[in-house]
Amino acid sequence: MKAITIWQPWASLIMAGFKPHEFRGWPAPKVLIGQRIVIHAGSRRVVVREVDTLIADIDQGEWIGLVGGKPLRDLLERCRHEPRTLPLAAGLGTAVLGTPRLACDLWPEKFKADSERVEHSNWAWPLADVQHFTPIVPTPGRQGFWQWPWSGAPQ
């Protein structure tokens, strides 16, 4: 099974169902579409300034790609005040990777005037049927897709 490392808080937002797409500057490999992949939280610590910006964007109705309203905002507020509560360098669970689409096609009204965003996050990878590892699996990650060392979560 392949894994993808995602920085926090994004990895936890995927696992909580608030982030139904992962955004990358490249389309996911066709061979992985429809396959279950591991969502791995990277070792990079949460950058509180980035969480502050995200909360402000949500409050202004500017953020696209996230769902959840008040529960999402509440989770981000907890993350902002206690960033060390989110797991780092660990497999959190799995999701099924859907067919990537251009983000500007999913949200054309939001991307028309924001060329920098299109350049950096032009592919939206749908993630569905999220399943959690219990417990999470501490392991170092890598860039891009990499081979998960177990057939699932080790027991």
N, C-alpha and C positions, 0 to 999 in steps of 0.2 A: 504494500500500500504506500502511496506517496503522501508526503506531508508538505505543508507550506507554513513558513514562519511569518507571523504577523505581530507587529508591535502592539503593546498595550496602550490604551484601553480597547483598541479595535478588536483584538482577538476575543476578549470577554464580551464585547458588544455583539459579536457574531454568535457566540455560544448562548447569550441571553435572548437571542431572537430580535434584537434591536437593529442589527446591521445585516440585511438580507443579501448584500452584495459585497464582494471584495473588489477594490479598484486597483488596477495595475496599468502600466503603460504598454502592456503587451497582452495579446489574447492568450488564454490558457491553451496548452497543447490539446489538440483534438482527441488524442488517445485517452485523455483523462475526463473528457466530458461524459457525464452520466455515471462517473465512478465516485466512490466514497473516498474522501481524502481526510487526513488528520489536520486539525487546526492546532497549530503550535504557537504558544505565546513566546515571543522573543525575550532575550535577556535585557533589552534596553528598558530602563526604568521609565515610568510614566512621567511625561513632561507636563507639569501642572499648568504652565502657560498655554499649552495646546488644548488642555481640557477647558480652561477658562474661555478660550476662543471658541471652542465648540459649543459651550453652553450659551455664550453670547449669540452665536449664529442661530442656534435653536430658538432662543428667545425672540429673535428678529425674523424668524420664519425663513432664514436664508439657507439652512442646511438641507441638502437633498440626500437621499440614500439611506436615511435612518428612519425608523418607525418607533412608536411607543409612547409619545407624548410625555406626560408627567412621570411615569415609571422610568423612562429613559433619562429624563433630566435628574430625577432623584438618584439614580445609579451614578451618573456623572458627578453630581455634588458629593456623594460619598467618596468617589474616586479622587476628587479634587482635595478633599480634606484628609483622606487617608490613602494616598497613592500606593503605599506598600501592601495594601490588602489584596491587590490583584496579583495572581501568580505570574512568575517570570520563568523563562527557560523550562517550559513544561508543555506536554501534549495535553490539551484540554478536552478533546473529543473529536468527533468526525462530522462531516457534512457531505452531501452529494453535490458535486460541482455541475452546474447547468451550463448551457450554451452562452458564452460571453456575448455581450452586445456593446456597441458604442454607447457610452454614457450620454453623449449629446443626442442620441436617438431616443433614449429613455426619458430624458428631461430637456427637450430642445429649448424651452423658454428660459431655463437656468444657465445653459451653456453658450448661448449665442454671443453674449458680450464678455465672456470670461475665457479668453483664448488660453491663458496660462493654465487654467484648471484642465481644459481639454488636453493640452499637451502632456500634462503630468499624470492624469488619471483617466485616460480615454477609454479604457475597457472596464465594463462592469461584469463581474463574474457572479452569477446567481449561486447562492448556497442554500440548500434545502435539507430537510430531514436531519436536523442537528441531533446528535447523540453524544451525551457527556461520558467522559471517563470518570469512574468513581473507584478509587481516587484518581486525581490527575497524575500524569506520568512525568516526573522531572527528567529532562534530557536536553542536551544542547541542540540548537537548531542550525540551520544553514540558509544560505540565500537560494532563491528560486525553489523549485520542487526538489525534494530529496527523499530518499528511501527511509520509511519508518522502520525502525529495527525490529518491531514485533508485528504479529499478524493482527493485533488489536491492542487493547490495553493489557499489559502484563498483569497476571494475578498475584 
